[in-house]
Amino acid sequence: MLANKKEISHFVRKDIMKHWDSTAVEILDTPLNKLSYVVFDLETTGTNPEEGDKIVEIGAVKIAPGFRIQRSKFHTLVNPEITIPESSTKIHGITNEKISDAPDICVALYDFIDFAKNSIIVAHDARKDFAFLKSEMKDYTFSFCPGHAETFPHHESKCRQAQSG
């Protein structure tokens, strides 16, 4: 049995370290006011990515170390390649016409990850938003872990070629 907070902290940290890479472990040793954050929000066609609902908008802001909001912002509409239900449009105001010329999810995800790199990713309704990100990422061989996201360059070039071609 663990006797005190120090032992519990060491036990939890050791367990976490088995699952995270060196970057994530480094984050654990960094004071919160020394880290960068990206706070993001998604709009979607519904509430359940497992049932085929898709992302239609990604918006984010960066928060620099010291909790300073930066001017750099990220925003993109996303063409989900499915029809947006009227019930969803009533909530977020995004119509099928608005997204007809928007980038597909592949381009939007790569751009978002590029914006968010080296930052802790934060969301208001994190369970839902992360479920959507994970669902969309699986189709493009993204790897997603707490604290950071990774991409594979050879997939990015294929995505960009498809967009421009």
C-alpha positions as CSV (number, residue, x, y, z in Angstrom):
1,M,0.0,0.0,0.0
2,L,1.2,3.5,-0.9
3,A,1.8,5.5,2.3
4,N,2.0,9.2,1.2
5,K,1.5,11.7,-1.5
6,K,5.1,11.5,-2.7
7,E,4.9,7.8,-3.2
8,I,1.5,8.1,-5.0
9,S,2.9,10.9,-7.2
10,H,5.9,8.8,-8.1
11,F,3.7,5.7,-8.8
12,V,1.3,7.7,-11.1
13,R,4.2,9.4,-12.9
14,K,6.0,6.1,-13.5
15,D,2.8,4.6,-14.9
16,I,2.2,7.7,-17.2
17,M,5.8,7.6,-18.4
18,K,5.3,4.0,-19.7
19,H,2.7,5.4,-22.2
20,W,4.1,8.7,-23.2
21,D,7.2,9.7,-25.1
22,S,10.0,11.9,-23.9
23,T,8.2,15.1,-24.9
24,A,5.2,14.3,-22.8
25,V,7.4,13.4,-19.8
26,E,9.2,16.7,-20.2
27,I,5.8,18.5,-20.1
28,L,5.2,16.8,-16.7
29,D,8.3,18.6,-15.3
30,T,7.3,22.0,-16.7
31,P,5.4,24.6,-14.6
32,L,2.0,25.3,-16.2
33,N,2.9,29.0,-16.7
34,K,5.9,28.0,-18.9
35,L,3.9,26.0,-21.4
36,S,2.1,27.0,-24.6
37,Y,-1.5,26.0,-25.1
38,V,-3.9,25.9,-28.1
39,V,-7.6,26.2,-27.1
40,F,-9.8,24.9,-29.8
41,D,-13.4,24.3,-30.7
42,L,-15.1,22.2,-33.3
43,E,-18.5,22.5,-35.0
44,T,-19.8,19.2,-36.4
45,T,-22.7,17.7,-38.4
46,G,-23.9,15.9,-35.2
47,T,-22.8,14.5,-31.9
48,N,-21.4,11.1,-32.7
49,P,-18.4,10.5,-34.9
50,E,-18.9,6.7,-34.6
51,E,-22.2,7.1,-36.4
52,G,-20.7,9.1,-39.3
53,D,-20.9,12.7,-38.0
54,K,-18.1,14.9,-39.3
55,I,-16.2,18.1,-38.5
56,V,-17.4,21.2,-40.4
57,E,-15.3,23.9,-38.6
58,I,-12.1,24.2,-36.5
59,G,-11.2,27.3,-34.6
60,A,-8.3,27.9,-32.2
61,V,-6.3,30.5,-30.4
62,K,-2.7,30.2,-29.0
63,I,-1.9,31.0,-25.4
64,A,1.8,31.7,-24.9
65,P,3.9,30.9,-21.8
66,G,2.7,33.2,-19.0
67,F,-0.9,32.7,-20.1
68,R,-0.7,35.5,-22.7
69,I,-3.2,35.2,-25.6
70,Q,-1.4,35.6,-28.9
71,R,-2.7,37.3,-32.0
72,S,-2.3,34.1,-34.0
73,K,-5.6,32.4,-34.5
74,F,-6.6,29.4,-36.6
75,H,-9.9,29.1,-38.4
76,T,-11.1,26.9,-41.2
77,L,-14.4,25.6,-42.5
78,V,-14.2,22.0,-43.5
79,N,-16.1,20.2,-46.3
80,P,-17.3,17.0,-44.5
81,E,-18.3,15.5,-47.9
82,I,-21.7,14.7,-46.4
83,T,-24.8,16.9,-46.1
84,I,-25.0,19.0,-43.0
85,P,-28.4,18.3,-41.3
86,E,-30.7,21.3,-40.9
87,S,-30.8,20.6,-37.1
88,S,-27.0,21.1,-36.9
89,T,-27.1,24.2,-39.1
90,K,-29.7,25.7,-36.7
91,I,-27.1,25.3,-33.9
92,H,-23.9,26.6,-35.6
93,G,-25.2,28.4,-38.7
94,I,-22.9,26.6,-41.1
95,T,-24.7,25.7,-44.3
96,N,-23.9,23.3,-47.1
97,E,-23.3,26.3,-49.3
98,K,-20.7,27.8,-46.9
99,I,-18.6,24.6,-46.9
100,S,-18.8,23.7,-50.6
101,D,-15.4,25.3,-51.4
102,A,-13.8,24.6,-48.0
103,P,-10.8,22.2,-47.7
104,D,-11.4,18.6,-46.9
105,I,-10.6,17.2,-43.5
106,C,-7.2,16.0,-44.5
107,V,-5.9,19.5,-45.3
108,A,-7.7,21.0,-42.3
109,L,-6.2,18.5,-39.9
110,Y,-2.7,19.0,-41.2
111,D,-3.1,22.8,-41.0
112,F,-4.5,22.6,-37.5
113,I,-1.8,20.3,-36.2
114,D,0.8,22.6,-37.8
115,F,-0.8,25.5,-35.9
116,A,-1.0,23.5,-32.6
117,K,2.5,21.9,-32.7
118,N,4.5,22.2,-29.5
119,S,1.4,23.2,-27.5
120,I,-0.9,21.5,-25.0
121,I,-4.3,21.1,-26.7
122,V,-7.3,22.3,-24.7
123,A,-11.0,22.1,-25.4
124,H,-14.2,23.0,-23.6
125,D,-16.1,19.8,-24.3
126,A,-12.9,17.8,-24.6
127,R,-14.3,14.3,-24.7
128,K,-16.5,15.1,-27.7
129,D,-13.9,17.2,-29.6
130,F,-11.1,14.7,-29.1
131,A,-13.4,11.9,-30.2
132,F,-14.0,13.7,-33.4
133,L,-10.3,14.5,-33.9
134,K,-9.4,10.9,-33.3
135,S,-12.1,9.6,-35.6
136,E,-11.0,11.9,-38.4
137,M,-7.3,11.2,-37.9
138,K,-7.6,7.5,-38.2
139,D,-8.4,7.9,-41.9
140,Y,-5.1,9.7,-42.5
141,T,-2.7,7.7,-40.3
142,F,-2.3,10.5,-37.7
143,S,-1.0,9.5,-34.3
144,F,-2.7,11.3,-31.4
145,C,-1.5,11.3,-27.8
146,P,-2.4,13.4,-24.7
147,G,-0.4,16.6,-24.8
148,H,0.6,16.5,-28.5
149,A,-0.2,15.2,-32.0
150,E,2.2,13.8,-34.6
151,T,2.0,13.6,-38.3
152,F,3.8,11.6,-40.9
153,P,5.3,13.8,-43.7
154,H,4.7,11.3,-46.6
155,H,1.0,11.5,-45.9
156,E,1.0,15.2,-45.9
157,S,2.6,15.4,-49.3
158,K,-0.1,13.1,-50.7
159,C,-2.8,15.1,-49.1
160,R,-1.4,18.4,-50.5
161,Q,-1.0,16.8,-53.9
162,A,-4.6,15.7,-53.9
163,Q,-5.8,19.1,-52.9
164,S,-3.8,20.9,-55.6
165,G,-4.4,18.3,-58.3
